[in-house]
Amino acid sequence: MVNNADETIGSNLAKLRGNVSQQELGEMMRGRGFKWSQATVWEIERGKRPLRLAEANEVLSLLKRRPEELTAFLSSEQEASIRTHIDAIERARDTLEMAMDDYDALMHGLAELADELIRHERMADVSTSRWAQVSHLLENERLLDWFQDPSRVKKYESGWWDIVNDPKDIMKQAETAHEIKANSPRV
């Protein structure tokens, strides 16, 4: 006998498993001691077999979900859809934050390297086209200051934007350094 709650739970299981196939979930559950197969997952998702509490807890663990998400199995289809979107957004935000941390560190390193070359009058060692890229990156990043939140800015004593005063000046300095190098007698 099929009941509405089993259908809801089954439909939500299909959403919660995301990219994990029915076959994979069946094998993972079998690896944890449950007598599951792809057919078991199919029956649960169609509401033809109830999902037991112990099984639900194990499914959540296998899908790297929090135990408090157990209620997700009982949620309406709309609530489950919203929960799925919220989870995806949170994962994307975490990935973005890690990428921003990497990006900030790389921009900081680029600015320090550019500053070091400028201070040691070694700009001519780098092509003007490369300096154009450096200048372009650093200048464009000034436009993205709005994306920097206060907690990110506090991670560095000074941000990369404090290292190079005006990225537009980099190109002028690079061109001057290359002119001096071109006009210098070769040794």
Secondary structure by P-SEA (a helix, b strand, c coil): cccaaaaaaaaaaaaaaccccaaaaaaaaaaacccccaaaaaaaaaccccccaaaaaaaaaaacccccccccccccaaaaaaaaaaaaaaaaaaaaaaaaaaaaaaaaaaaaaaaaaaaacccccccaaaaaaaaaaaaaaaaaccccccccccccccccccccccccaaaaaaaaaaaaaaacccc
